[in-house]
Amino acid sequence: MRRLTAAGVVLALAVLLCGCSQRYYDERGKADAPVAGRRGDDTPAEVYDFPDGFGNLATKCVGPGKRGYATTRNVHVEDDGGDGEVVIIPANAVVVDDPDCKGP
C-alpha cells in the first residue's frame, strides 16, 4: 500500500512540474523573448498592482535616458445581460525619455 501511495505522489508531482517547464511557456508564447548575443538586463522592475479588472503596470530604466512602461494583458467577460463577451485587452509597452535613467 505504501508503494502505491508513494508512486501516486511521484506521478502527481511529475504532472505538476511538467506544466511549469520552460518548454510549456515557450510553446504558448509566454516566455521571455530571446536576447541575441547577450543576456540582457534582469534587474527587477517597479510593479504597481491595480484592482482586479485592471492591468498591472511595471516600469524600469531600459537604457541611458530611457524608461520603459509595460502593462499586463487583461482578459474579462463583459456581461450586458446576454451571453457575455470575452474581451482581451492586449499588453502595452511604451518607452519614454527619462533623464534620471543613467547609462551603464
Backbone as JSON, one array per atom type, in Angstrom:
{
  "sequence": "MRRLTAAGVVLALAVLLCGCSQRYYDERGKADAPVAGRRGDDTPAEVYDFPDGFGNLATKCVGPGKRGYATTRNVHVEDDGGDGEVVIIPANAVVVDDPDCKGP",
  "N": [[0.82, -1.19, 0.0], [1.96, 1.24, 0.79], [3.87, 1.61, -1.21], [2.27, 2.0, -3.43], [0.99, 4.4, -2.74], [3.23, 6.1, -2.57], [4.08, 5.97, -5.22], [1.9, 7.18, -6.45], [2.09, 9.8, -5.43], [4.57, 10.59, -6.51], [3.92, 10.49, -9.24], [1.92, 12.46, -9.38], [3.42, 14.75, -8.68], [5.2, 14.8, -10.85], [3.46, 15.36, -12.98], [2.52, 17.89, -12.24], [4.93, 19.38, -12.23], [5.72, 19.22, -14.9], [3.95, 20.93, -16.16], [5.0, 23.36, -15.52], [7.3, 23.82, -16.91], [9.98, 25.27, -18.9], [9.63, 24.79, -21.59], [6.83, 24.55, -21.74], [6.01, 27.23, -21.38], [7.36, 28.44, -23.55], [6.13, 27.25, -25.8], [3.63, 28.36, -25.71], [3.98, 31.01, -26.09], [4.52, 32.58, -23.91], [6.92, 32.97, -22.72], [9.99, 34.78, -22.06], [11.27, 36.91, -24.61], [13.96, 35.98, -26.79], [17.31, 37.18, -26.32], [19.56, 38.27, -28.48], [22.91, 37.31, -28.61], [23.61, 38.33, -26.09], [22.98, 38.48, -22.52], [21.18, 40.32, -21.37], [19.24, 42.66, -19.36], [18.46, 41.85, -16.2], [17.5, 43.12, -13.96], [15.16, 43.94, -11.37], [11.86, 45.28, -11.97], [9.85, 48.15, -11.09], [6.74, 47.5, -9.79], [3.33, 48.15, -10.11], [0.42, 47.35, -8.66], [-2.89, 47.03, -9.7], [-6.44, 47.19, -8.97], [-8.51, 44.2, -9.24], [-9.58, 43.43, -12.53], [-8.29, 45.41, -13.84], [-5.33, 46.05, -15.7], [-1.99, 45.42, -14.49], [0.93, 47.49, -13.85], [4.28, 47.9, -14.85], [7.54, 49.3, -14.49], [10.78, 50.45, -15.49], [14.21, 51.55, -15.87], [15.47, 51.41, -19.12], [17.65, 51.9, -20.59], [20.25, 54.34, -21.27], [18.9, 57.36, -20.32], [16.31, 56.52, -20.91], [13.09, 55.19, -20.13], [11.06, 52.4, -19.59], [7.68, 51.33, -19.8], [5.27, 48.9, -19.03], [2.24, 47.06, -19.39], [0.11, 44.51, -18.03], [-1.53, 41.84, -19.76], [-5.03, 41.71, -20.09], [-7.9, 39.85, -19.45], [-11.32, 39.67, -19.63], [-14.86, 39.21, -19.01], [-17.49, 40.77, -20.57], [-20.61, 41.39, -19.51], [-23.65, 42.1, -20.54], [-26.19, 41.43, -19.83], [-26.69, 39.54, -21.68], [-25.21, 36.76, -23.35], [-22.61, 37.23, -22.64], [-19.47, 38.51, -23.42], [-16.17, 37.72, -24.23], [-13.49, 39.76, -23.61], [-10.37, 40.78, -24.67], [-7.78, 42.62, -23.57], [-4.91, 43.86, -24.86], [-1.45, 43.58, -23.79], [0.54, 46.44, -23.24], [3.38, 48.36, -24.22], [5.61, 51.01, -23.6], [8.16, 53.33, -24.31], [9.82, 56.01, -22.9], [11.44, 59.26, -22.69], [13.65, 59.79, -19.98], [15.45, 61.59, -17.89], [16.53, 60.79, -15.47], [17.33, 58.18, -15.72], [20.24, 56.54, -15.86], [23.17, 55.72, -17.8], [25.14, 52.68, -18.41]],
  "CA": [[0.0, 0.0, 0.0], [2.85, 2.4, 0.86], [4.49, 1.78, -2.52], [1.25, 2.55, -4.31], [0.82, 5.79, -2.34], [4.44, 6.82, -2.98], [4.05, 6.07, -6.68], [0.88, 8.19, -6.78], [2.65, 11.12, -5.12], [5.6, 10.88, -7.52], [3.22, 10.75, -10.5], [1.26, 13.77, -9.26], [4.47, 15.77, -8.75], [5.71, 14.85, -12.22], [2.45, 16.03, -13.8], [2.54, 19.31, -11.86], [6.18, 20.02, -12.65], [5.76, 19.31, -16.36], [3.18, 22.1, -16.53], [5.76, 24.57, -15.18], [8.58, 23.79, -17.6], [10.27, 26.34, -19.86], [9.0, 24.4, -22.86], [5.41, 24.88, -21.62], [5.86, 28.66, -21.63], [7.83, 28.74, -24.9], [5.14, 26.81, -26.77], [2.43, 29.2, -25.61], [4.34, 32.41, -26.32], [4.52, 33.31, -22.65], [8.29, 33.08, -22.23], [10.7, 35.98, -22.47], [11.84, 36.89, -25.95], [15.41, 35.78, -26.73], [18.18, 38.36, -26.48], [20.64, 37.78, -29.33], [24.29, 37.63, -28.33], [23.91, 38.75, -24.71], [21.99, 38.04, -21.54], [20.15, 41.33, -21.13], [19.15, 43.26, -18.03], [17.49, 41.12, -15.39], [17.17, 43.82, -12.73], [13.71, 43.98, -11.18], [11.1, 46.49, -12.31], [8.88, 48.6, -10.1], [5.43, 46.99, -10.21], [2.18, 48.79, -9.48], [-0.76, 46.47, -8.76], [-4.18, 47.69, -9.79], [-7.51, 46.28, -8.54], [-8.94, 43.2, -10.23], [-10.28, 44.02, -13.67], [-7.39, 46.37, -14.47], [-3.99, 45.52, -15.91], [-0.95, 45.97, -13.63], [1.92, 48.31, -14.55], [5.66, 47.74, -14.43], [8.4, 50.3, -15.1], [12.2, 50.42, -15.15], [15.1, 52.16, -16.86], [15.8, 50.42, -20.15], [18.82, 52.39, -21.29], [20.6, 55.7, -20.87], [17.89, 58.36, -20.61], [15.06, 55.91, -21.37], [12.31, 54.41, -19.17], [10.03, 51.58, -20.21], [6.47, 51.0, -19.06], [4.54, 47.78, -19.63], [1.06, 46.61, -18.67], [-0.21, 43.1, -18.22], [-2.69, 41.54, -20.59], [-6.21, 41.57, -19.24], [-9.0, 39.12, -20.09], [-12.51, 39.68, -18.79], [-16.12, 38.98, -19.69], [-18.46, 41.86, -20.47], [-21.94, 40.79, -19.47], [-24.68, 43.14, -20.62], [-27.49, 40.76, -19.74], [-26.75, 38.48, -22.69], [-24.34, 35.61, -23.13], [-21.3, 37.66, -22.15], [-18.46, 38.51, -24.47], [-14.81, 37.75, -23.71], [-12.73, 40.89, -24.14], [-8.94, 40.68, -24.36], [-7.08, 43.9, -23.7], [-3.51, 43.44, -25.01], [-0.41, 44.25, -23.01], [1.13, 47.57, -23.94], [4.71, 48.78, -23.78], [5.95, 52.36, -24.05], [9.47, 53.82, -23.86], [9.81, 57.48, -22.88], [12.66, 59.89, -22.19], [13.72, 59.98, -18.53], [16.83, 61.98, -17.59], [17.0, 60.11, -14.25], [17.87, 56.86, -16.08], [21.65, 56.7, -16.21], [23.75, 54.65, -18.61], [25.98, 51.69, -17.69]],
  "C": [[0.86, 1.26, 0.0], [3.48, 2.68, -0.51], [3.52, 2.42, -3.5], [1.02, 4.04, -4.0], [2.02, 6.62, -2.79], [4.48, 6.99, -4.49], [3.04, 7.12, -7.13], [1.39, 9.6, -6.53], [3.69, 11.52, -6.16], [4.95, 11.22, -8.86], [2.56, 12.12, -10.48], [2.28, 14.9, -9.35], [5.02, 15.92, -10.17], [4.74, 15.6, -13.13], [2.46, 17.52, -13.5], [3.78, 20.02, -12.37], [6.29, 20.13, -14.17], [5.0, 20.54, -16.85], [3.91, 23.4, -16.27], [7.08, 24.65, -15.92], [8.74, 24.98, -18.54], [9.62, 26.04, -21.2], [7.51, 24.75, -22.87], [5.18, 26.35, -21.94], [6.29, 29.04, -23.04], [6.77, 28.4, -25.94], [3.89, 27.7, -26.79], [2.73, 30.69, -25.79], [4.36, 33.24, -25.05], [5.92, 33.5, -22.08], [8.89, 34.41, -22.67], [11.23, 35.82, -23.89], [13.36, 36.69, -25.84], [16.16, 37.09, -26.95], [19.42, 37.87, -27.22], [22.0, 38.26, -28.82], [24.61, 38.09, -26.92], [22.75, 38.39, -23.79], [20.88, 39.06, -21.36], [20.15, 41.8, -19.69], [18.06, 42.57, -17.24], [17.16, 41.83, -14.07], [15.66, 43.92, -12.59], [13.11, 45.33, -11.59], [10.27, 46.9, -11.11], [7.51, 48.17, -10.61], [4.35, 47.69, -9.4], [0.96, 47.91, -9.74], [-2.02, 47.32, -8.78], [-5.26, 46.7, -9.33], [-7.86, 45.28, -9.64], [-9.77, 43.88, -11.32], [-9.43, 45.06, -14.4], [-6.02, 45.73, -14.62], [-3.0, 46.17, -14.95], [0.08, 46.7, -14.48], [3.29, 48.03, -13.98], [6.5, 48.78, -15.16], [9.83, 50.11, -14.63], [12.99, 51.16, -16.21], [15.52, 51.07, -17.83], [16.99, 50.85, -20.99], [19.13, 53.79, -20.82], [19.51, 56.69, -21.29], [16.55, 57.82, -21.07], [14.41, 55.09, -20.26], [11.23, 53.66, -19.93], [8.88, 51.34, -19.25], [5.78, 49.86, -19.78], [3.34, 47.44, -18.75], [0.87, 45.12, -18.9], [-1.42, 42.98, -19.14], [-3.88, 41.28, -19.67], [-7.31, 40.87, -20.04], [-10.19, 39.18, -19.14], [-13.76, 39.48, -19.66], [-17.03, 40.18, -19.47], [-19.84, 41.23, -20.56], [-22.98, 41.89, -19.42], [-26.08, 42.53, -20.58], [-27.64, 39.64, -20.75], [-25.85, 37.32, -22.32], [-23.0, 36.0, -22.53], [-20.27, 37.5, -23.24], [-17.08, 38.61, -23.83], [-14.06, 38.87, -24.41], [-11.28, 40.74, -23.7], [-8.31, 42.03, -24.62], [-5.59, 43.55, -23.76], [-2.59, 44.19, -24.06], [0.16, 45.37, -23.88], [2.5, 47.86, -23.37], [5.01, 50.14, -24.4], [7.34, 52.69, -23.5], [9.46, 55.33, -24.0], [11.17, 57.99, -22.4], [12.56, 60.08, -20.69], [15.16, 60.32, -18.18], [17.38, 61.33, -16.32], [17.56, 58.73, -14.54], [19.29, 57.05, -16.61], [22.12, 55.5, -17.05], [24.61, 53.73, -17.78], [27.28, 52.26, -17.2]]
}
